[in-house]
Amino acid sequence: MSKVAASRHKYYDAFMELGCVELAAKKCGVNKESIKRGVRMVKESKNETAPTPDAMLMELKQHFSPKEIRAMIKGKKTANESHTAIHDFRGEEITLGILSDTHIGSKYTNNAYIEDAFREFDRAGVDMVCHAGDVCEGMSNRAGHVLECTHVGYHNQRKAAVDIFSKYQSAPMYFISGNHDDWFKMSNGAQIVSDMCGQIDNATFLGNSEGNIQIGATQVRLWHGLDGSSYAHSYRIQKIVESLTGGDKPQVLIAGHTHKAFYVYDRHVHCVSAGCIQKQSSWMRGKRLSAHTGFWIVRMTLNELGVGRFSSEWFPLYV
């Protein structure tokens, strides 16, 4: 063996003994690069860069059980196995027309705006119309509220609601009641929205303050509620979704009551705050509450997994 080769083996042996390039360099009285070069050259001479299968197997046996080695050879994962979902964005196309807080019987509501919505629903070819409550104005306990009514009393407001909604016959309509509608229920037991739907062939009453529409694997929930507006518009919707138990969450939530319009996707729920048809009342202005007047058209692609795609379009009414 040449002196050069012997020195390389010396550097290699020192490194293997001490396990550190810096300590081996001090022991041999050379710089670190010499140690690294010596280790590299000796490994190459031993062909350690390409270990034999037997050597690899011996190395594996030091760290893994025979079962784990067999799994690795077969290409199977031994732990933390995960599955990748294959999403399919194709499916049945469904179009919704969305209204809320029409407040029929109020001087702040112009029925012509509802007819504007009907015309757009026809242009879009909606499959159904969803109304998220406060169909009628009612006559709440607020002082002077009756003075804001164009139609006073249960019979007059119900007739006005039947007259306007019976004009739309192109698709099924689904309604829930809101707190203004339920004033009649609380005062004398009258269900004004249910009674209105009973006089319109394509109208269905789903319930007081909330109701569900099941379309295949997708549940659409209409929600009204008794709470108020929040400083950040999305906060209210987020708290509604948060309050629902795990197995009770819909795929789509359409919320009325606050007269605010926006879309947010939270906890895998597509949430539409439905806005209103009524313009800002003097009571709302006094409370510094804005009114987002208009309506929505929502297009969804539904399949066996639920909502494959979701797009929402807001139609503002400047009043």
Backbone torsions as a table, in degrees:
resi	resn	phi	psi	omega
1	MET	NA	132.6	-179.9
2	SER	-68.8	162.5	178.8
3	LYS	-62.0	-36.9	178.9
4	VAL	-63.4	-46.9	179.9
5	ALA	-63.3	-39.1	-179.8
6	ALA	-63.8	-41.2	179.8
7	SER	-64.9	-38.0	178.7
8	ARG	-63.1	-42.0	177.6
9	HIS	-65.1	-35.1	177.0
10	LYS	-62.7	-45.2	178.7
11	TYR	-63.0	-41.1	-179.8
12	TYR	-63.0	-46.7	-178.7
13	ASP	-62.8	-39.8	178.9
14	ALA	-64.0	-41.2	178.9
15	PHE	-64.8	-44.4	-179.1
16	MET	-64.2	-33.7	-179.8
17	GLU	-71.1	-43.4	-173.3
18	LEU	-95.0	-22.1	179.1
19	GLY	68.8	21.0	-177.3
20	CYS	-150.7	127.9	-179.1
21	VAL	-60.9	-43.7	-176.0
22	GLU	-64.9	-42.8	179.5
23	LEU	-67.9	-38.6	178.4
24	ALA	-64.8	-37.8	179.0
25	ALA	-64.6	-41.1	178.6
26	LYS	-65.0	-42.6	-178.6
27	LYS	-63.3	-39.1	-176.8
28	CYS	-90.3	-8.6	179.1
29	GLY	70.4	33.1	178.1
30	VAL	-128.7	174.3	178.3
31	ASN	-82.9	168.1	-175.6
32	LYS	-64.4	-33.9	-179.4
33	GLU	-63.1	-34.9	178.2
34	SER	-64.7	-43.0	177.5
35	ILE	-60.3	-48.8	-179.1
36	LYS	-59.2	-42.4	-179.0
37	ARG	-66.3	-40.9	179.2
38	GLY	-63.7	-43.7	178.5
39	VAL	-61.2	-45.4	-179.6
40	ARG	-61.7	-44.9	-178.3
41	MET	-65.8	-41.2	179.2
42	VAL	-65.2	-41.8	178.4
43	LYS	-61.5	-40.8	178.8
44	GLU	-64.9	-39.6	179.1
45	SER	-66.9	-29.9	177.2
46	LYS	-86.8	-3.2	-177.2
47	ASN	61.1	35.3	-178.4
48	GLU	-76.0	-11.7	177.0
49	THR	-75.4	-15.8	179.1
50	ALA	-131.1	75.9	-176.4
51	PRO	-63.8	151.8	179.1
52	THR	-74.7	160.7	177.5
53	PRO	-57.0	-37.9	179.7
54	ASP	-64.4	-40.6	179.4
55	ALA	-65.7	-39.4	178.1
56	MET	-63.3	-41.4	-179.2
57	LEU	-65.2	-41.7	177.3
58	MET	-60.9	-39.9	178.3
59	GLU	-64.6	-41.7	179.6
60	LEU	-64.0	-37.8	-177.8
61	LYS	-64.5	-23.3	178.7
62	GLN	-73.8	-18.6	-172.9
63	HIS	-121.4	-20.1	-174.2
64	PHE	-131.8	154.5	177.0
65	SER	-77.3	161.0	177.5
66	PRO	-56.1	-36.7	179.4
67	LYS	-64.7	-42.2	179.6
68	GLU	-66.8	-37.7	179.2
69	ILE	-64.7	-42.9	178.2
70	ARG	-61.2	-40.0	179.7
71	ALA	-64.4	-40.0	179.6
72	MET	-67.1	-39.0	179.0
73	ILE	-63.4	-37.8	179.3
74	LYS	-80.0	-6.3	177.6
75	GLY	83.4	17.1	-179.6
76	LYS	-94.1	147.3	177.0
77	LYS	-79.2	139.1	-178.0
78	THR	-96.1	-18.1	-177.3
79	ALA	-157.0	159.5	176.9
80	ASN	54.6	38.3	-179.4
81	GLU	-68.7	134.8	-178.7
82	SER	-126.0	160.2	179.4
83	HIS	-122.0	139.8	179.8
84	THR	-101.0	122.7	178.8
85	ALA	-77.6	136.7	175.9
86	ILE	-97.8	109.5	-176.5
87	HIS	-85.6	139.1	177.3
88	ASP	-117.9	114.1	-177.0
89	PHE	-91.0	3.1	177.0
90	ARG	-85.7	164.8	177.3
91	GLY	158.4	-162.9	-179.0
92	GLU	-82.3	130.8	179.6
93	GLU	-86.1	124.6	179.5
94	ILE	-125.0	134.0	178.8
95	THR	-118.4	128.7	-179.6
96	LEU	-112.1	137.5	166.1
97	GLY	-100.4	129.0	-172.6
98	ILE	-120.7	126.5	174.7
99	LEU	-126.6	157.5	170.9
100	SER	-160.7	157.4	171.9
101	ASP	49.5	55.8	176.3
102	THR	-75.5	-27.5	174.1
103	HIS	49.5	51.0	178.7
104	ILE	-63.9	132.5	-174.8
105	GLY	104.0	-0.5	178.3
106	SER	-101.7	146.0	177.8
107	LYS	-71.5	-11.0	178.6
108	TYR	-92.4	-0.3	177.8
109	THR	-107.7	131.2	175.0
110	ASN	-109.0	111.9	-177.3
111	ASN	-59.4	-21.9	178.4
112	ALA	-62.5	-28.8	178.7
113	TYR	-68.2	-34.0	176.3
114	ILE	-66.2	-40.0	177.1
115	GLU	-65.9	-33.9	173.2
116	ASP	-58.9	-43.2	178.6
117	ALA	-62.7	-42.7	179.3
118	PHE	-59.2	-41.3	-179.6
119	ARG	-64.3	-40.8	178.1
120	GLU	-68.6	-36.0	176.6
121	PHE	-60.9	-41.1	177.7
122	ASP	-64.8	-42.2	178.6
123	ARG	-61.7	-38.1	-178.7
124	ALA	-81.5	-12.6	-178.8
125	GLY	64.1	46.9	-176.5
126	VAL	-62.4	147.9	178.9
127	ASP	-86.4	-22.3	177.4
128	MET	-162.9	159.2	175.9
129	VAL	-115.0	132.8	179.8
130	CYS	-117.0	129.0	178.8
131	HIS	-117.4	122.3	-172.3
132	ALA	-95.5	30.1	169.5
133	GLY	101.8	169.0	-168.8
134	ASP	54.6	57.6	175.8
135	VAL	-66.4	-44.5	-178.3
136	CYS	-113.8	165.9	-175.4
137	GLU	-79.2	-32.5	-174.4
138	GLY	67.3	-169.3	175.9
139	MET	-145.0	79.9	-171.7
140	SER	-69.3	-179.9	-177.7
141	ASN	-79.2	2.3	179.5
142	ARG	-65.2	133.6	-178.6
143	ALA	-59.6	130.0	176.8
144	GLY	79.4	5.3	-177.1
145	HIS	-62.3	-39.2	-177.4
146	VAL	-60.5	-24.9	179.5
147	LEU	-72.7	-13.7	178.9
148	GLU	-93.7	2.2	-174.7
149	CYS	-95.9	133.0	170.3
150	THR	-85.1	-24.6	178.3
151	HIS	-127.1	118.6	-175.4
152	VAL	-102.9	130.3	174.8
153	GLY	96.9	159.8	-176.9
154	TYR	-57.7	-52.1	-173.9
155	HIS	-63.2	-43.0	-177.7
156	ASN	-68.0	-41.7	179.7
157	GLN	-71.3	-37.1	177.3
158	ARG	-63.6	-44.5	179.6
159	LYS	-61.7	-41.8	179.1
160	ALA	-64.0	-38.1	178.7
161	ALA	-67.9	-43.2	177.5
162	VAL	-60.9	-42.9	-178.7
163	ASP	-59.9	-42.9	-176.2
164	ILE	-78.2	-43.4	-175.1
165	PHE	-79.2	-22.0	176.2
166	SER	-71.5	-10.6	176.7
167	LYS	-72.7	-17.9	-178.9
168	TYR	-103.6	113.9	-176.6
169	GLN	-123.1	8.7	-170.7
170	SER	-80.1	-20.7	-176.2
171	ALA	-157.0	161.6	176.0
172	PRO	-61.7	147.4	176.4
173	MET	-121.8	136.6	-179.4
174	TYR	-121.7	133.5	-173.9
175	PHE	-128.6	147.3	161.6
176	ILE	-122.9	162.7	176.3
177	SER	-90.3	159.7	174.5
178	GLY	-119.9	-175.5	-176.2
179	ASN	-65.0	-32.2	177.2
180	HIS	-68.9	-42.4	176.4
181	ASP	-61.3	-41.4	-173.5
182	ASP	-73.9	-5.2	173.3
183	TRP	-59.9	-38.4	178.7
184	PHE	-65.6	-37.6	178.6
185	LYS	-65.5	-43.9	-178.1
186	MET	-70.7	-32.4	-175.9
187	SER	-83.5	-37.0	-177.8
188	ASN	-147.1	13.7	175.1
189	GLY	81.3	9.1	-177.1
190	ALA	-86.2	132.5	177.6
191	GLN	-100.4	87.3	-169.5
192	ILE	-67.0	-37.4	-178.9
193	VAL	-73.0	-42.9	176.7
194	SER	-60.4	-43.3	179.5
195	ASP	-65.6	-38.3	177.2
196	MET	-62.4	-46.0	-179.4
197	CYS	-62.3	-32.2	178.8
198	GLY	-65.1	-15.9	-179.7
199	GLN	-104.2	3.2	-179.8
200	ILE	-125.4	121.9	-172.0
201	ASP	-59.2	-40.1	-174.3
202	ASN	-98.6	18.7	-179.8
203	ALA	-110.5	137.1	-179.9
204	THR	-128.4	131.0	177.0
205	PHE	-91.8	124.8	-175.9
206	LEU	-98.3	-21.7	179.8
207	GLY	151.5	172.8	178.1
208	ASN	-84.6	117.2	174.1
209	SER	74.8	-21.2	174.2
210	GLU	-158.7	157.6	178.4
211	GLY	-171.0	157.2	-174.4
212	ASN	-118.3	146.4	171.2
213	ILE	-121.1	120.6	-179.4
214	GLN	-100.3	120.6	178.7
215	ILE	-121.7	94.5	-175.4
216	GLY	61.7	-124.5	179.7
217	ALA	-85.1	-0.2	-174.0
218	THR	-107.5	130.2	175.2
219	GLN	-108.2	127.0	174.8
220	VAL	-104.7	124.0	-178.7
221	ARG	-111.8	127.5	172.0
222	LEU	-93.4	135.4	-172.8
223	TRP	-140.3	137.7	175.4
224	HIS	-116.0	-67.4	175.9
225	GLY	88.9	167.9	-178.4
226	LEU	-118.5	4.8	-179.3
227	ASP	-83.1	-172.6	-177.7
228	GLY	-120.9	-173.6	178.9
229	SER	-70.1	154.1	175.1
230	SER	-112.8	157.4	-178.3
231	TYR	-60.4	-46.0	171.7
232	ALA	-93.8	119.1	-171.1
233	HIS	-54.1	-40.9	-174.1
234	SER	-72.4	-18.2	-174.5
235	TYR	-59.8	-41.9	-178.3
236	ARG	-61.1	-47.5	-180.0
237	ILE	-61.3	-43.4	-179.0
238	GLN	-61.8	-38.2	178.9
239	LYS	-70.9	-33.4	175.7
240	ILE	-62.8	-49.2	-179.3
241	VAL	-63.3	-40.8	179.9
242	GLU	-62.8	-32.2	-176.0
243	SER	-76.5	-16.3	-177.6
244	LEU	-77.2	138.3	177.3
245	THR	-69.5	158.6	-171.8
246	GLY	-52.2	-44.6	-177.2
247	GLY	-86.2	3.5	-174.7
248	ASP	-111.6	9.4	-179.1
249	LYS	-80.7	132.3	173.0
250	PRO	-80.4	169.9	172.8
251	GLN	-83.8	-27.1	-179.1
252	VAL	-133.4	131.1	177.1
253	LEU	-120.6	124.6	176.9
254	ILE	-114.2	113.7	-171.0
255	ALA	-114.3	131.7	175.5
256	GLY	-105.9	-160.0	169.7
257	HIS	91.4	-45.9	-172.1
258	THR	-89.3	-6.7	-179.8
259	HIS	64.6	26.3	179.3
260	LYS	-111.3	145.3	-177.6
261	ALA	-120.4	119.8	172.5
262	PHE	-169.9	166.3	175.7
263	TYR	-120.9	139.5	174.7
264	VAL	-145.9	144.0	176.4
265	TYR	-108.1	114.0	-174.5
266	ASP	-137.8	129.2	178.5
267	ARG	53.3	42.0	178.7
268	HIS	65.4	22.6	176.2
269	VAL	-116.4	127.3	173.5
270	HIS	-80.3	114.5	-173.7
271	CYS	-113.1	125.6	176.1
272	VAL	-117.0	116.0	170.5
273	SER	-84.7	120.2	-157.0
274	ALA	-83.1	-5.7	-178.4
275	GLY	71.2	-153.1	-177.2
276	CYS	-157.4	169.0	171.5
277	ILE	-102.8	-25.8	178.5
278	GLN	-73.5	134.5	175.4
279	LYS	-76.3	173.9	-177.3
280	GLN	-61.3	124.8	178.5
281	SER	-85.0	167.0	178.2
282	SER	-64.6	-33.4	177.4
283	TRP	-64.2	-44.5	178.8
284	MET	-65.0	-40.9	179.6
285	ARG	-62.3	-39.2	178.1
286	GLY	-64.8	-28.1	178.3
287	LYS	-92.4	3.0	-177.6
288	ARG	58.8	43.0	178.4
289	LEU	-109.3	121.8	179.7
290	SER	-79.8	158.4	176.4
291	ALA	-121.3	123.2	175.6
292	HIS	-96.0	98.7	-173.1
293	THR	-91.1	125.2	179.7
294	GLY	159.7	-162.0	-177.7
295	PHE	-151.6	169.4	-176.3
296	TRP	-118.1	151.6	162.0
297	ILE	-125.6	122.4	-176.4
298	VAL	-116.6	133.3	177.1
299	ARG	-115.3	128.0	-178.6
300	MET	-127.4	146.7	169.2
301	THR	-109.2	119.6	-174.8
302	LEU	-114.1	139.3	174.6
303	ASN	-140.9	-166.4	-174.6
304	GLU	-68.5	-15.4	177.8
305	LEU	-88.3	-15.9	-176.2
306	GLY	125.7	-127.6	-177.8
307	VAL	-90.5	113.4	178.4
308	GLY	-82.5	-38.6	177.8
309	ARG	-145.6	155.2	-176.6
310	PHE	-149.9	125.8	175.1
311	SER	-136.6	139.3	-177.3
312	SER	-126.4	142.1	-179.9
313	GLU	-130.4	125.6	-178.1
314	TRP	-97.8	132.7	178.1
315	PHE	-112.1	97.3	-177.5
316	PRO	-75.9	142.5	173.7
317	LEU	-112.0	115.6	-177.0
318	TYR	-89.8	108.0	-172.7
319	VAL	-123.5	NA	NA
